């Protein structure tokens, strides 16, 4: 194979450019892989929140996926906003026939608290999508949505990881950034634990962190890194992007996906 490794994101669009497909492709470019996309939904959103969301038809999602995978091929896939049970199940069916590492970001709500996954789709994520995942990357709210486990302290994270692993992914990355104190994430396959710590940046402009982290993990896997290596590198990249996050509009601005590429502005 010539050219950079190829990574496919299956996710929704963020018109403000901070999260979703836009964040995924920026992350992939910054990390030296070729990003490709399957659009599942269009959102109208900005720094203040999501104004509206429209799902694409299942046949449009299938056609995009087959067009990319059958001709170009992929070295890793990342999923984000899948919106509905019908889309979750269609994407899971497509992924089940694709031999590439899969990073599942089980997107439930936006940074502003706007729902991005129908309540009726949660069971489909549990039953159809998570069993296919190489790595699942839920935040604490998504852990509760998927498993019922509430994480209120670092000590709860091991129990949360066990509950997520019980749904079938090979590895669980429990993101503890919403807990007080220095942010810590737990990566485990049920036998080995990696506690990933980073300084907390005093910066409110953190829109897109979940999408960015999952895409960075997928980029690492596409490059042939092990899961722990890919996650550690992704964590370092996202920490830098949060530190460089910038104001945009009148609400929460995005992380800076190009922070490591040189001077900005």
C-alpha positions as CSV (number, residue, x, y, z in Angstrom):
1,X,0.0,0.0,0.0
2,X,1.3,3.4,-0.9
3,X,0.2,6.7,0.7
4,X,-0.8,7.4,4.3
5,X,-3.0,4.9,6.3
6,X,-6.7,5.3,5.6
7,X,-9.2,5.9,8.4
8,X,-13.0,6.1,8.0
9,X,-15.3,8.1,10.3
10,X,-19.0,7.3,10.4
11,X,-20.6,10.2,12.2
12,X,-22.6,13.4,12.0
13,X,-21.7,16.8,10.7
14,X,-21.1,19.8,13.0
15,X,-21.8,23.0,11.1
16,X,-19.7,24.9,13.6
17,X,-16.6,22.8,12.7
18,X,-15.6,21.9,16.2
19,X,-16.9,18.3,16.6
20,X,-18.3,15.5,14.5
21,X,-17.1,14.7,11.0
22,X,-15.2,18.0,10.8
23,X,-13.3,17.4,14.0
24,X,-12.5,13.8,12.9
25,X,-11.1,14.8,9.5
26,X,-9.0,17.6,11.1
27,X,-7.6,15.2,13.6
28,X,-6.7,12.6,11.0
29,X,-5.0,15.2,8.9
30,X,-3.0,16.5,11.9
31,X,-1.9,12.9,12.7
32,X,-0.8,12.0,9.2
33,X,-3.6,9.6,8.0
34,X,-6.0,10.0,5.2
35,X,-9.5,10.6,6.6
36,X,-12.7,9.5,4.8
37,X,-16.3,10.0,5.9
38,X,-19.7,8.4,6.0
39,X,-22.2,11.1,7.0
40,X,-25.0,9.8,9.2
41,X,-26.7,13.1,10.1
42,X,-26.6,16.8,9.6
43,X,-26.7,19.1,12.6
44,X,-27.3,22.8,12.7
45,X,-25.1,23.9,15.6
46,X,-22.7,26.6,16.8
47,X,-20.8,27.5,19.9
48,X,-24.1,27.8,21.9
49,X,-25.6,24.4,21.1
50,X,-27.5,22.2,18.6
51,X,-30.4,24.0,16.8
52,X,-31.5,21.0,14.8
53,X,-30.5,17.5,13.6
54,X,-31.6,15.5,10.5
55,X,-30.7,11.9,9.9
56,X,-29.6,10.7,6.5
57,X,-31.5,7.7,5.0
58,X,-30.1,4.3,5.7
59,X,-29.6,3.7,2.0
60,X,-27.4,6.9,1.8
61,X,-25.3,5.7,4.7
62,X,-24.9,2.2,3.2
63,X,-23.9,3.7,-0.2
64,X,-21.3,6.0,1.3
65,X,-19.8,3.1,3.3
66,X,-19.7,0.6,0.5
67,X,-18.3,3.3,-1.9
68,X,-15.3,3.9,0.4
69,X,-14.6,0.4,1.7
70,X,-15.0,-1.5,-1.5
71,X,-12.8,0.7,-3.6
72,X,-10.3,2.4,-1.2
73,X,-10.2,0.2,1.8
74,X,-9.6,1.1,5.4
75,X,-7.0,0.5,8.1
76,X,-9.3,1.7,10.9
77,X,-12.9,2.9,11.5
78,X,-14.3,5.3,14.0
79,X,-18.0,5.8,14.8
80,X,-19.6,8.8,16.4
81,X,-23.1,10.2,16.2
82,X,-25.4,7.5,14.8
83,X,-28.7,9.1,15.9
84,X,-31.3,6.3,15.6
85,X,-31.7,2.6,16.2
86,X,-32.1,2.0,12.5
87,X,-28.8,3.7,11.7
88,X,-27.0,2.0,14.5
89,X,-28.1,-1.4,13.3
90,X,-27.3,-0.7,9.6
91,X,-23.8,0.6,10.5
92,X,-23.2,-2.4,12.8
93,X,-24.1,-4.7,9.9
94,X,-21.7,-2.9,7.6
95,X,-18.9,-3.0,10.2
96,X,-19.4,-6.7,11.0
97,X,-18.1,-7.5,7.5
98,X,-15.1,-5.1,7.7
99,X,-11.7,-6.4,8.9
100,X,-10.3,-3.3,10.5
101,X,-9.9,-2.0,14.1
102,X,-13.0,-0.2,15.3
103,X,-13.2,2.7,17.7
104,X,-16.7,3.3,19.0
105,X,-17.5,6.7,20.5
106,X,-21.0,6.1,21.8
107,X,-22.2,9.7,21.4
108,X,-25.3,10.3,23.5
109,X,-25.4,14.1,24.1
110,X,-23.5,17.1,22.8
111,X,-21.1,19.3,24.9
112,X,-24.1,21.5,25.5
113,X,-26.4,18.7,26.7
114,X,-28.4,18.3,23.5
115,X,-29.4,14.7,22.8
116,X,-27.7,13.1,19.7
117,X,-28.9,9.6,20.2
118,X,-32.6,8.5,20.4
119,X,-33.5,6.7,23.6
120,X,-34.7,3.9,21.5
121,X,-31.3,3.5,20.0
122,X,-29.4,2.9,23.2
123,X,-30.2,-0.9,23.2
124,X,-29.0,-1.1,19.6
125,X,-25.7,0.4,20.6
126,X,-25.4,-2.1,23.5
127,X,-26.4,-5.2,21.5
128,X,-25.2,-4.5,17.9
129,X,-22.4,-2.0,18.0
130,X,-20.3,-2.4,21.1
131,X,-19.6,-6.1,20.6
132,X,-17.8,-5.2,17.4
133,X,-15.5,-2.5,19.0
134,X,-11.8,-2.8,19.4
135,X,-12.0,0.2,21.8
136,X,-15.1,1.9,23.2
137,X,-14.6,5.5,24.5
138,X,-17.6,6.6,26.6
139,X,-17.6,9.6,28.8
140,X,-19.2,9.3,32.3
141,X,-22.7,10.3,31.1
142,X,-22.5,7.8,28.3
143,X,-21.3,5.1,30.8
144,X,-24.5,5.7,32.8
145,X,-26.7,5.8,29.7
146,X,-25.3,2.4,28.5
147,X,-24.8,0.6,31.8
148,X,-26.6,2.4,34.6
149,X,-23.4,2.7,36.5
150,X,-22.8,6.2,38.0
151,X,-19.2,7.4,38.3
152,X,-18.8,9.9,41.1
153,X,-15.2,9.3,42.0
154,X,-12.0,7.8,40.5
155,X,-12.7,4.7,42.5
156,X,-15.9,4.1,40.5
157,X,-14.1,4.0,37.2
158,X,-13.0,0.4,37.5
159,X,-16.6,-0.7,38.1
160,X,-17.7,1.4,35.1
161,X,-15.1,-0.2,32.9
162,X,-16.2,-3.7,33.9
163,X,-19.8,-2.8,33.0
164,X,-18.8,-1.5,29.6
165,X,-16.6,-4.5,28.8
166,X,-19.5,-6.7,29.7
167,X,-21.2,-5.3,26.6
168,X,-18.5,-6.8,24.3
169,X,-15.7,-4.4,23.3
170,X,-12.2,-5.7,23.6
171,X,-11.0,-2.5,25.4
172,X,-12.9,0.2,27.3
173,X,-11.5,3.7,27.7
174,X,-13.5,5.4,30.5
175,X,-13.0,9.2,30.2
176,X,-12.9,10.8,33.6
177,X,-12.5,14.4,32.6
178,X,-15.8,15.4,34.1
179,X,-14.7,14.4,37.6
180,X,-13.1,17.1,39.9
181,X,-9.4,17.3,40.2
182,X,-6.7,16.3,37.6
183,X,-8.3,14.5,34.7
184,X,-7.8,10.8,34.5
185,X,-8.9,8.1,32.0
186,X,-8.9,4.4,32.5
187,X,-8.1,2.1,29.7
188,X,-8.5,-1.7,30.3
189,X,-9.3,-4.9,28.6
190,X,-10.4,-6.5,31.9
191,X,-6.9,-7.8,32.8
192,X,-4.5,-5.0,32.2
193,X,-5.2,-1.4,33.4
194,X,-3.6,1.8,32.1
195,X,-4.4,5.0,34.1
196,X,-3.8,8.0,31.9
197,X,-3.3,11.3,33.7
198,X,-2.8,14.8,32.3
199,X,-2.8,18.3,33.7
200,X,-6.2,20.1,33.7
201,X,-6.1,23.2,31.5
202,X,-8.0,26.3,32.6
203,X,-9.8,26.6,29.3
204,X,-13.5,26.4,28.8
205,X,-13.1,25.9,25.0
206,X,-13.3,22.1,24.8
207,X,-15.9,21.5,22.1
208,X,-15.1,18.3,20.2
209,X,-12.9,16.5,22.7
210,X,-14.7,13.2,22.5
211,X,-14.7,13.1,18.7
212,X,-11.1,14.2,18.6
213,X,-9.9,11.6,21.0
214,X,-11.7,8.7,19.3
215,X,-10.3,9.8,15.9
216,X,-6.8,10.1,17.3
217,X,-7.1,6.6,18.7
218,X,-8.3,5.3,15.3
219,X,-5.4,7.1,13.6
220,X,-2.9,5.3,15.9
221,X,-4.5,1.9,15.3
222,X,-4.3,2.5,11.5
223,X,-0.6,3.1,11.9
224,X,-0.2,-0.3,13.5
225,X,0.1,0.8,17.1
226,X,-1.2,-1.4,19.9
227,X,-4.3,-0.2,21.7
228,X,-2.4,1.1,24.8
229,X,0.1,2.9,22.5
230,X,-2.6,4.4,20.3
231,X,-4.6,5.6,23.3
232,X,-1.6,7.1,25.1
233,X,-0.6,9.1,22.0
234,X,-4.2,10.2,21.4
235,X,-4.5,11.4,25.0
236,X,-1.3,13.5,24.6
237,X,-2.6,15.0,21.3
238,X,-6.0,15.9,22.8
239,X,-4.4,17.4,26.0
240,X,-2.4,19.7,23.7
241,X,-5.5,20.5,21.6
242,X,-7.5,21.4,24.8
243,X,-4.7,23.7,26.0
244,X,-4.8,25.5,22.6
245,X,-8.6,25.6,22.5
246,X,-9.9,29.0,21.3
247,X,-13.0,31.2,21.6
248,X,-15.4,30.9,18.7
249,X,-18.8,32.7,18.7
250,X,-20.3,33.5,22.0
251,X,-20.3,30.1,23.7
252,X,-17.9,27.2,24.0
253,X,-15.2,27.2,21.4
254,X,-13.4,24.2,20.0
255,X,-10.1,22.5,20.8
256,X,-7.4,23.4,18.3
257,X,-6.8,20.3,16.1
258,X,-3.8,21.9,14.5
259,X,-2.0,22.9,17.6
260,X,1.1,20.8,16.9
261,X,1.4,22.0,13.3
262,X,3.0,25.3,14.0
263,X,2.0,29.0,14.7
264,X,-1.7,29.8,14.3
265,X,-3.3,33.1,13.3
